[in-house]
Amino acid sequence: MNVDALFPADLPEPAYWEEQFPQRELPDGAKVTRLGPSPTGFIHIGGIYVGMIDRDIATNTGGVYLVRVEDTDQSREVEGALEQFARGFAYFGIDSDEDANHGSYGPYLQSQREQIYLSFVRELLRQGKAYLCFATKEELAETTQRQQAAKVPSGYYGKWAIWRDAPAADVEAKLAEGAAYVVRFRAPDGADGQRASFVDAIRGRLEHEANRNDAVILKSSDQSPRLPTYHFAHAVDDHLMRVNLVIRGDEWISSVPLHQQLFAALEFEPIEYAHIAPLMKQIPGGKRKLSKRKDPEAGVDFYIAEGFPAEAVLYYLRGLANGRLAELPLPEALAAPIHLDQCGVAGPLVDLVKLEDISANHIATLTGQQILDAVRVWATTYDPELVTVLDNEPELALRALAVERDGVENPRKDLRKWSTFRPEYGFFFPELFTPLTGPTDERLAALNVAPDVITSFASELIAGYEHLDDPQAWFAQIRDLAVKQGFAPNAKEYKKNPDAYPGSIREASQLVRVAITGSTRSPDLHATTQALGAPETLRRLQALLAKTA
């Protein structure tokens, strides 16, 4: 069989590609890492986790981090996946050092590397390290059934590999009739029953059953473009892109023996692997892998849409990778290097409650302007109405954010992510606040104060209200009026004789709080009124007197 006749006449030799992609000029010990997302789905937070480690190690060793999109399975490609990759990588600051616009080792999409793969497939065919296989789906299914009946491992190997040593005449006949074929790698003789070993950068020396299967390395000849399988593509690409450290999920450990065989057959230098334990989720009775299908928090867009600051998420993920980093303050942890030998082999649990605590702590260290800027960027996509409000009232927004934050030892930590700005701070803005509808408004119901008492109390408060700077003096006017209106001077007195009073000072204060904030829980009430200003404060108090239709 004339192997070359199966390929384009102008297909370059492997040596051409070796010259096109020479060894990188990098310092000793520099690591070239890569992330290989597949557009068959949106990227998992685990992809950001691995990409963060890739980038960190490449940067700290003076190397290069690149993203190579593994889009050889084009029939399953999800529309919008590439855009989502870019969005996630940009948000978390793990953009590739190289891409189509500034990289010499591309293309960075496997679907655009067809010629490169074909050159190396042809070379393996020439050397007898690969062969054409015309087995149909039906024949392969029948083989699997027979193997199951015989209680032997399933796969395409040994006597079950029906085209491995097929007569040349049979191959020529199939080609003459135009039958579709795949190209299979010829696993080394004697691999069956052998063991393969390698040193994993995280797990140390590992042993696994050697690969016996004649794996498909080039997909069916009736497809265009003619693309390889993942196994072959990654071997060629990692070699030519001069990747020397592959960090990937531990589900790939069992593939290492095949990958070792491919590197040897292609006469490439073997590369170092580090297999990361997957991110896990706690479930009743145990834990399981975080799943994009079952768990919203598995998807990268969840964190962006919720408005988790990227720094908080990265800090949390770094702590999952290396436990020592979780003990450091956030700025130090983000700057400290990640070490592969400190990565655990058991999958770390993703705990959203803990992440929200980290996020709240981080946000509490930011200035009001930093928060306002970040919220506005988030809201541009996820809450456009809020953008308009913030643009109309930037000074009010800053005054609101200053309440119990500026100049205090322990600032409020109610803002846990950008999506909580509206529920936590929206009441400050007249455009977003719904005033009370009068003394029977349901938001006052829990206080159990009679409407006529509310009306009397509010009328006198509004008539004599003073917008005082001093918080004690400001509150004294409410306290003194409450006593005058017959409220108990304290909760203890009220509890002793509840029928004698319409409520205690607490209930009277809460009437004011609900009128001003819409809730019985809010930041410091005096500071809130100072941020709102006297006219707005009085407008809201007036709503206690409104008459419902």
MARBA-936807 format. One line per field, with one value per residue (C-alpha): residue number from 1; x, y, z. Coordinates in Angstrom, 2 decimals, m for minus. Example, Ala and Ser with C-alpha at 12.3 -4.5 7.8 and 13.67 -1.06 7.14 Angstrom:
k: (1, 2)
u: (12.30, 13.67)
v: (m4.50, m1.06)
w: (7.80, 7.14)
This chain:
k: (1, 2, 3, 4, 5, 6, 7, 8, 9, 10, 11, 12, 13, 14, 15, 16, 17, 18, 19, 20, 21, 22, 23, 24, 25, 26, 27, 28, 29, 30, 31, 32, 33, 34, 35, 36, 37, 38, 39, 40, 41, 42, 43, 44, 45, 46, 47, 48, 49, 50, 51, 52, 53, 54, 55, 56, 57, 58, 59, 60, 61, 62, 63, 64, 65, 66, 67, 68, 69, 70, 71, 72, 73, 74, 75, 76, 77, 78, 79, 80, 81, 82, 83, 84, 85, 86, 87, 88, 89, 90, 91, 92, 93, 94, 95, 96, 97, 98, 99, 100, 101, 102, 103, 104, 105, 106, 107, 108, 109, 110, 111, 112, 113, 114, 115, 116, 117, 118, 119, 120, 121, 122, 123, 124, 125, 126, 127, 128, 129, 130, 131, 132, 133, 134, 135, 136, 137, 138, 139, 140, 141, 142, 143, 144, 145, 146, 147, 148, 149, 150, 151, 152, 153, 154, 155, 156, 157, 158, 159, 160, 161, 162, 163, 164, 165, 166, 167, 168, 169, 170, 171, 172, 173, 174, 175, 176, 177, 178, 179, 180, 181, 182, 183, 184, 185, 186, 187, 188, 189, 190, 191, 192, 193, 194, 195, 196, 197, 198, 199, 200, 201, 202, 203, 204, 205, 206, 207, 208, 209, 210, 211, 212, 213, 214, 215, 216, 217, 218, 219, 220, 221, 222, 223, 224, 225, 226, 227, 228, 229, 230, 231, 232, 233, 234, 235, 236, 237, 238, 239, 240, 241, 242, 243, 244, 245, 246, 247, 248, 249, 250, 251, 252, 253, 254, 255, 256, 257, 258, 259, 260, 261, 262, 263, 264, 265, 266, 267, 268, 269, 270, 271, 272, 273, 274, 275, 276, 277, 278, 279, 280, 281, 282, 283, 284, 285, 286, 287, 288, 289, 290, 291, 292, 293, 294, 295, 296, 297, 298, 299, 300, 301, 302, 303, 304, 305, 306, 307, 308, 309, 310, 311, 312, 313, 314, 315, 316, 317, 318, 319, 320, 321, 322, 323, 324, 325, 326, 327, 328, 329, 330, 331, 332, 333, 334, 335, 336, 337, 338, 339, 340, 341, 342, 343, 344, 345, 346, 347, 348, 349, 350, 351, 352, 353, 354, 355, 356, 357, 358, 359, 360, 361, 362, 363, 364, 365, 366, 367, 368, 369, 370, 371, 372, 373, 374, 375, 376, 377, 378, 379, 380, 381, 382, 383, 384, 385, 386, 387, 388, 389, 390, 391, 392, 393, 394, 395, 396, 397, 398, 399, 400, 401, 402, 403, 404, 405, 406, 407, 408, 409, 410, 411, 412, 413, 414, 415, 416, 417, 418, 419, 420, 421, 422, 423, 424, 425, 426, 427, 428, 429, 430, 431, 432, 433, 434, 435, 436, 437, 438, 439, 440, 441, 442, 443, 444, 445, 446, 447, 448, 449, 450, 451, 452, 453, 454, 455, 456, 457, 458, 459, 460, 461, 462, 463, 464, 465, 466, 467, 468, 469, 470, 471, 472, 473, 474, 475, 476, 477, 478, 479, 480, 481, 482, 483, 484, 485, 486, 487, 488, 489, 490, 491, 492, 493, 494, 495, 496, 497, 498, 499, 500, 501, 502, 503, 504, 505, 506, 507, 508, 509, 510, 511, 512, 513, 514, 515, 516, 517, 518, 519, 520, 521, 522, 523, 524, 525, 526, 527, 528, 529, 530, 531, 532, 533, 534, 535, 536, 537, 538, 539, 540, 541, 542, 543, 544, 545, 546, 547, 548, 549)
u: (0.00, 1.26, 0.72, 1.60, m1.24, m3.70, m2.55, m2.26, 0.76, 2.00, 1.75, 4.92, 7.23, 7.38, 10.80, 9.12, 6.91, 9.87, 11.58, 8.43, 8.12, 11.65, 12.56, 11.63, 14.37, 13.47, 15.45, 16.36, 13.46, 10.86, 7.56, 5.40, 1.86, m1.40, m5.10, m7.12, m10.81, m13.27, m16.14, m18.48, m19.69, m19.17, m16.13, m16.34, m14.98, m12.52, m11.15, m10.49, m8.93, m6.50, m5.89, m5.03, m2.43, m1.11, m0.67, 0.85, 3.50, 4.38, 4.68, 6.70, 9.21, 9.65, 7.76, 4.67, 1.01, m1.21, m4.78, m5.29, m8.91, m9.51, m12.30, m11.75, m15.22, m17.01, m20.33, m20.82, m19.62, m21.87, m22.65, m21.20, m18.67, m15.62, m17.05, m17.76, m14.16, m12.89, m15.30, m14.26, m10.53, m10.69, m12.77, m10.35, m7.20, m5.93, m5.76, m3.30, 0.20, m0.23, m3.08, m3.74, m2.65, 0.55, 1.86, 4.32, 3.25, m0.30, m2.88, m4.37, m7.53, m6.96, m9.46, m7.03, m4.05, m5.21, m2.08, 0.19, m1.60, m1.74, 2.06, 2.67, m0.07, 1.45, 4.87, 3.52, 1.82, 5.05, 6.87, 4.17, 3.38, m0.18, m2.59, m5.88, m8.97, m12.19, m14.16, m17.78, m19.78, m21.69, m18.48, m17.08, m20.31, m20.25, m16.64, m17.57, m20.39, m18.07, m15.50, m18.13, m19.28, m15.69, m15.18, m12.10, m11.36, m13.19, m11.25, m9.51, m6.37, m4.64, m6.83, m9.77, m8.01, m9.29, m7.44, m4.17, m2.44, m4.87, m3.41, m2.38, m4.75, m7.72, m6.70, m6.27, m9.66, m11.36, m9.62, m10.61, m14.28, m14.05, m14.76, m14.32, m11.53, m9.89, m6.20, m5.27, m2.09, m0.34, 0.19, 3.60, 3.69, 3.70, 1.93, m0.89, m0.41, 2.49, 2.65, 3.54, 4.94, 5.62, 6.33, 3.43, 4.39, 1.65, 1.27, 4.80, 5.47, 2.35, 1.82, m0.95, m1.82, m0.01, m2.12, m3.02, m5.56, m4.91, m6.42, m7.89, m5.59, m7.25, m11.00, m12.95, m11.73, m15.19, m14.99, m13.69, m11.61, m9.75, m9.06, m7.35, m8.60, m7.63, m4.88, m2.95, m3.64, m2.38, 0.85, 1.62, 0.50, 2.25, 5.45, 5.36, 4.17, 7.06, 4.82, 6.83, 4.24, 0.65, m1.68, m5.02, m7.76, m7.02, m9.49, m6.64, m4.26, m5.43, m4.56, m0.91, 0.28, m1.19, 0.28, 3.69, 3.46, 2.47, 5.35, 7.77, 6.39, 6.61, 10.13, 9.18, 10.72, 8.26, 6.70, 5.80, 2.23, 0.50, m2.97, m5.17, m7.89, m11.33, m13.38, m16.05, m19.46, m20.76, m23.97, m25.96, m23.90, m20.72, m19.40, m19.20, m17.59, m18.94, m21.18, m22.12, m25.31, m26.42, m24.73, m25.13, m21.94, m19.96, m20.31, m17.99, m20.85, m22.49, m19.65, m19.66, m23.45, m23.55, m20.85, m18.20, m15.07, m12.48, m9.85, m12.01, m12.69, m9.03, m8.00, m10.44, m9.31, m5.65, m6.44, m8.06, m4.95, m2.41, m3.85, m1.09, m2.33, m5.72, m3.93, m2.43, m4.09, m5.63, m2.96, m0.16, m1.93, m2.51, 1.18, 2.59, 3.49, 1.46, 3.50, 2.37, 3.88, 1.54, m1.60, m3.71, m4.77, m8.29, m10.74, m11.28, m14.84, m16.33, m18.19, m20.19, m20.87, m17.15, m16.59, m19.23, m17.49, m14.18, m15.85, m17.50, m14.19, m12.47, m15.15, m14.92, m11.30, m12.23, m12.99, m16.47, m15.31, m13.76, m17.00, m19.10, m16.93, m17.08, m20.85, m21.40, m19.35, m21.30, m24.66, m23.99, m24.69, m26.86, m28.87, m29.02, m31.58, m29.08, m26.49, m28.86, m29.56, m25.86, m25.06, m27.83, m26.80, m23.05, m22.58, m25.54, m24.08, m20.77, m22.51, m24.51, m21.39, m19.69, m22.31, m20.65, m17.68, m15.62, m13.57, m14.66, m12.52, m14.87, m16.64, m19.98, m19.76, m23.29, m22.12, m21.04, m20.99, m22.06, m25.49, m26.32, m25.82, m29.44, m31.02, m28.59, m28.21, m31.07, m33.25, m30.94, m32.06, m35.48, m35.84, m35.51, m37.21, m40.93, m42.26, m44.78, m48.43, m49.47, m49.82, m51.32, m48.47, m47.65, m43.99, m45.11, m47.28, m44.60, m44.28, m47.88, m48.44, m51.99, m52.46, m53.84, m50.77, m48.50, m50.33, m50.12, m46.44, m45.50, m47.45, m45.65, m42.24, m42.58, m43.80, m40.80, m38.15, m34.58, m31.94, m29.14, m25.50, m25.00, m26.35, m27.22, m29.10, m30.83, m32.01, m33.05, m35.82, m37.29, m36.87, m38.38, m41.32, m41.90, m42.17, m44.49, m46.66, m46.97, m44.36, m42.55, m39.10, m37.44, m38.18, m38.05, m40.86, m42.92, m42.49, m43.63, m46.90, m47.49, m51.14, m50.14, m48.15, m48.52, m44.94, m41.50, m38.85, m37.72, m41.03, m41.07, m37.53, m38.45, m41.37, m38.82, m36.43, m39.06, m40.32, m36.81, m35.35, m38.35, m37.01, m36.58, m32.94, m30.66, m27.39, m27.07, m30.23, m28.72, m25.91, m28.50, m30.48, m27.30, m26.59, m30.17, m30.38, m33.20, m35.66, m35.62, m35.76, m38.86, m40.45, m40.16, m41.46, m44.45, m45.37, m46.31, m49.32, m50.39, m53.96, m54.61, m57.39)
v: (0.00, 3.45, 5.33, 8.71, 8.43, 8.67, 12.19, 15.54, 15.63, 18.88, 17.68, 18.74, 16.28, 16.20, 17.88, 20.96, 21.35, 20.81, 23.76, 25.87, 25.38, 25.31, 24.79, 27.83, 30.04, 30.04, 30.01, 26.71, 25.23, 27.26, 25.46, 25.68, 24.78, 24.62, 24.39, 22.45, 23.31, 21.62, 23.70, 20.73, 22.59, 25.70, 25.78, 24.27, 26.10, 23.20, 24.55, 27.88, 25.97, 24.12, 27.19, 29.22, 26.62, 26.44, 30.19, 30.47, 27.82, 29.12, 32.70, 31.83, 29.75, 32.24, 30.02, 30.32, 29.53, 28.92, 27.93, 25.42, 24.80, 21.09, 21.28, 18.08, 16.80, 19.39, 17.54, 18.21, 21.81, 24.13, 27.52, 30.32, 28.11, 29.94, 33.29, 31.86, 30.64, 34.12, 35.68, 33.32, 33.60, 37.40, 37.65, 35.52, 36.96, 33.75, 34.84, 32.90, 34.29, 33.32, 33.40, 33.91, 37.55, 37.16, 33.63, 31.74, 28.21, 28.21, 27.75, 27.48, 25.71, 22.05, 22.19, 24.50, 22.12, 19.42, 19.45, 19.11, 15.99, 14.42, 14.76, 12.74, 10.17, 9.56, 9.05, 6.43, 4.64, 4.66, 3.07, 0.46, 1.99, 2.64, 1.02, 1.51, 0.02, m0.51, m2.10, m0.96, 0.03, m3.21, m5.27, m3.43, m3.96, m7.67, m7.92, m6.33, m8.85, m11.76, m10.39, m10.04, m13.60, m14.80, m12.74, m10.97, m7.22, m5.37, m3.37, m3.51, m5.57, m8.82, m11.29, m8.92, m6.27, m7.63, m5.12, m5.04, m7.61, m7.70, m8.79, m5.88, m7.10, m6.76, m3.22, m2.29, m3.76, m1.71, 1.43, 0.68, 0.46, 3.76, 2.34, 4.73, 3.97, 5.24, 5.11, 3.11, 3.19, m0.18, m0.85, m2.39, m6.17, m7.75, m4.83, m7.12, m7.93, m5.53, m2.58, 1.01, 3.44, 7.16, 9.88, 12.25, 15.74, 15.57, 11.89, 10.57, 7.25, 5.60, 2.25, 1.33, m1.47, m0.95, 0.00, m2.99, m1.28, m0.15, 3.26, 5.34, 8.27, 9.70, 9.85, 8.53, 9.30, 10.47, 13.48, 16.94, 18.40, 15.19, 15.45, 13.24, 11.93, 13.69, 11.18, 11.75, 15.48, 16.21, 14.29, 16.18, 19.55, 19.37, 18.38, 21.08, 23.79, 22.70, 22.10, 20.41, 20.16, 19.01, 19.64, 17.91, 16.04, 12.68, 10.96, 10.99, 8.88, 5.70, 7.23, 7.87, 4.40, 5.07, 8.56, 7.15, 4.74, 7.53, 9.74, 6.85, 5.93, 9.55, 9.78, 12.75, 13.57, 12.50, 15.30, 15.66, 15.09, 16.34, 14.93, 17.20, 15.84, 17.08, 19.66, 17.95, 18.72, 17.58, 15.56, 13.58, 10.57, 11.59, 13.65, 13.55, 15.45, 18.91, 18.47, 21.06, 19.11, 19.00, 21.94, 25.59, 26.46, 24.18, 26.63, 29.61, 31.92, 31.27, 33.12, 35.96, 36.38, 36.25, 38.90, 37.14, 39.29, 37.40, 37.96, 36.25, 33.23, 32.90, 33.17, 30.42, 28.18, 28.70, 27.61, 24.45, 23.74, 24.43, 24.49, 26.77, 29.58, 29.58, 30.67, 33.77, 37.16, 37.48, 39.74, 37.49, 34.31, 35.68, 36.55, 33.35, 30.55, 27.35, 24.17, 20.97, 18.80, 20.48, 19.62, 16.93, 13.71, 13.81, 16.12, 19.34, 20.36, 23.51, 25.27, 28.28, 29.47, 29.66, 31.38, 33.99, 34.64, 35.11, 37.37, 39.49, 39.84, 40.92, 43.44, 44.92, 45.91, 47.89, 51.59, 52.78, 53.94, 50.55, 48.83, 51.27, 50.80, 46.99, 46.94, 49.18, 46.90, 43.87, 45.63, 46.70, 43.09, 41.78, 44.74, 47.64, 49.54, 49.68, 51.26, 54.14, 54.61, 54.63, 57.04, 59.38, 59.27, 58.52, 60.62, 58.98, 55.58, 56.50, 57.85, 54.62, 52.49, 54.56, 53.64, 51.44, 50.97, 54.15, 54.91, 51.87, 49.04, 46.26, 47.34, 45.87, 42.71, 42.61, 42.98, 39.43, 39.75, 42.34, 40.79, 41.57, 45.31, 45.92, 43.91, 45.33, 48.94, 49.49, 51.07, 54.09, 55.12, 56.76, 55.14, 51.68, 52.22, 51.59, 53.88, 52.60, 52.79, 53.99, 52.59, 49.31, 48.50, 44.78, 45.61, 47.03, 44.05, 42.18, 45.14, 44.68, 48.41, 49.70, 51.92, 54.83, 54.71, 54.68, 57.68, 59.65, 58.83, 59.62, 62.89, 64.28, 62.98, 64.62, 67.88, 68.23, 66.22, 67.54, 66.16, 66.15, 65.24, 63.76, 60.17, 60.22, 63.50, 62.30, 59.11, 60.95, 62.72, 59.34, 57.90, 60.91, 61.00, 57.28, 57.66, 60.64, 58.53, 55.84, 53.32, 51.41, 52.89, 49.51, 45.94, 44.69, 46.96, 46.10, 42.39, 42.73, 44.43, 44.26, 45.32, 48.67, 49.82, 49.87, 48.60, 49.48, 51.91, 49.09, 49.00, 52.78, 52.76, 49.99, 52.07, 54.66, 52.04, 50.36, 53.71, 54.76, 51.45, 49.21, 46.55, 45.81, 44.99, 47.63, 49.46, 52.00, 54.09, 57.50, 56.97, 55.93, 59.13, 61.16, 59.46, 60.04, 63.67, 65.45, 65.89, 62.21, 61.10, 63.22, 62.05, 58.46, 59.25, 60.98, 57.63, 56.37, 58.69, 57.75, 56.56, 53.39, 53.45)
w: (0.00, m0.92, 2.34, 0.84, m1.66, 1.23, 2.08, 0.26, m2.05, m0.50, 3.10, 4.96, 6.64, 10.46, 10.29, 8.81, 11.86, 14.19, 12.49, 12.60, 16.34, 17.78, 21.38, 23.45, 24.81, 28.48, 31.75, 33.36, 35.26, 33.37, 32.95, 29.85, 30.88, 29.00, 29.61, 27.05, 27.36, 25.03, 23.56, 23.95, 27.03, 29.14, 31.35, 34.83, 37.88, 37.96, 34.67, 36.35, 39.26, 36.98, 34.80, 37.90, 38.89, 35.32, 35.14, 38.61, 38.00, 34.53, 35.81, 38.90, 36.93, 34.10, 31.68, 29.49, 30.05, 27.04, 26.32, 23.50, 22.62, 22.03, 19.48, 17.54, 18.48, 16.37, 16.25, 19.97, 20.03, 22.05, 20.57, 22.66, 24.47, 23.12, 24.18, 27.61, 27.86, 27.09, 29.59, 32.38, 31.74, 31.59, 34.79, 36.77, 35.21, 33.67, 30.04, 27.93, 27.37, 23.72, 21.25, 17.56, 17.83, 19.82, 19.78, 17.56, 18.44, 17.11, 15.80, 19.29, 18.11, 17.32, 14.45, 12.67, 13.04, 10.63, 8.45, 11.47, 12.69, 9.23, 8.86, 12.01, 11.29, 7.86, 9.47, 11.89, 8.99, 7.00, 9.93, 10.57, 13.96, 12.84, 10.41, 8.62, 10.21, 8.27, 11.14, 11.18, 14.24, 13.95, 13.85, 16.85, 18.80, 17.94, 19.11, 22.44, 22.90, 22.22, 24.65, 27.35, 26.73, 26.97, 30.11, 28.76, 28.81, 26.07, 23.53, 20.18, 20.76, 19.92, 18.04, 18.45, 16.38, 13.07, 10.84, 12.80, 10.57, 7.67, 4.31, 2.11, m0.60, 1.76, 2.65, m1.02, m1.85, 0.83, m0.37, m3.95, m3.02, m1.15, 2.30, 5.20, 7.63, 10.78, 11.62, 14.70, 16.71, 16.83, 20.53, 21.19, 21.12, 24.56, 26.26, 27.41, 31.08, 31.52, 33.94, 33.12, 35.67, 35.79, 38.33, 38.88, 40.07, 42.72, 43.52, 43.13, 41.39, 39.98, 38.31, 35.96, 33.61, 30.31, 27.32, 25.15, 22.89, 19.36, 19.96, 17.16, 16.47, 13.33, 12.88, 9.94, 6.44, 5.39, 7.72, 6.92, 8.39, 9.15, 12.85, 15.42, 18.74, 21.97, 22.75, 19.55, 19.29, 22.78, 22.18, 18.97, 20.29, 23.64, 21.87, 19.20, 21.58, 23.80, 26.81, 29.56, 32.34, 31.87, 34.82, 34.37, 36.21, 37.79, 35.45, 32.90, 35.01, 33.29, 29.90, 30.76, 29.56, 26.10, 26.08, 27.00, 24.07, 21.67, 22.77, 22.32, 18.89, 17.74, 19.20, 21.37, 24.72, 27.44, 29.46, 33.11, 34.27, 37.40, 38.05, 40.16, 42.43, 41.32, 43.18, 45.27, 46.77, 50.14, 49.86, 52.44, 53.36, 51.58, 48.72, 44.94, 42.10, 41.47, 38.44, 35.81, 35.17, 38.81, 40.56, 39.50, 41.37, 39.08, 36.20, 35.91, 34.90, 38.29, 40.07, 37.57, 37.62, 41.43, 41.51, 43.57, 43.37, 41.33, 44.03, 46.66, 44.45, 43.49, 47.13, 48.02, 45.17, 46.05, 49.59, 48.22, 46.14, 48.92, 52.42, 53.73, 51.48, 53.22, 56.41, 54.80, 54.32, 50.87, 49.29, 50.51, 49.41, 45.90, 45.61, 47.14, 44.69, 44.42, 44.88, 43.19, 45.91, 48.39, 46.41, 48.04, 46.34, 47.82, 46.12, 48.12, 48.99, 47.49, 50.29, 49.10, 52.66, 53.30, 49.96, 50.83, 54.16, 52.35, 49.83, 52.55, 54.39, 51.20, 50.25, 53.76, 53.00, 49.88, 49.72, 48.91, 45.49, 44.73, 45.68, 43.70, 40.61, 40.89, 41.49, 38.50, 36.22, 37.43, 37.15, 33.57, 32.59, 35.39, 36.75, 34.24, 36.33, 39.17, 36.87, 36.15, 39.85, 40.76, 37.95, 39.12, 42.79, 43.06, 46.20, 47.93, 47.01, 48.62, 51.73, 51.97, 51.68, 54.37, 56.97, 59.60, 57.30, 57.20, 60.28, 62.29, 63.60, 62.48, 59.28, 58.29, 56.21, 54.87, 51.28, 50.39, 46.60, 44.08, 43.57, 47.22, 46.77, 45.78, 48.65, 51.22, 50.02, 47.60, 50.30, 50.39, 46.90, 46.48, 43.04, 44.59, 47.93, 48.45, 51.19, 53.72, 52.82, 56.26, 59.79, 58.54, 56.15, 56.50, 57.17, 60.54, 61.46, 63.42, 65.85, 67.08, 67.60, 67.06, 63.97, 66.02, 68.27, 65.20, 63.78, 67.02, 67.53, 63.92, 63.84, 66.87, 65.73, 62.31, 63.81, 66.09, 64.18, 64.36, 62.01, 64.58, 63.96, 67.41, 67.46, 71.19, 70.91, 67.73, 69.39, 72.57, 70.69, 69.70, 73.18, 74.93, 72.53, 72.97, 76.76, 76.29, 73.98, 76.65, 75.47, 78.21, 78.96, 78.37, 77.33, 80.92, 82.04, 79.00, 79.63, 83.25, 82.27, 78.49, 78.75, 80.23, 77.23, 73.43, 73.28, 74.57, 73.38, 71.13, 69.23, 68.94, 67.52, 65.12, 63.81, 62.79, 61.40, 59.25, 57.98, 56.96, 55.72, 55.04, 57.40, 61.09, 60.35, 58.88, 59.41, 62.20, 61.98, 62.80, 60.28, 57.73, 58.20, 57.86, 54.54, 53.35, 54.48, 56.32, 53.43, 52.46, 56.09, 56.71, 53.47, 54.65, 58.12, 56.53, 54.97, 58.43, 58.19, 54.68, 54.36, 52.40, 49.85)
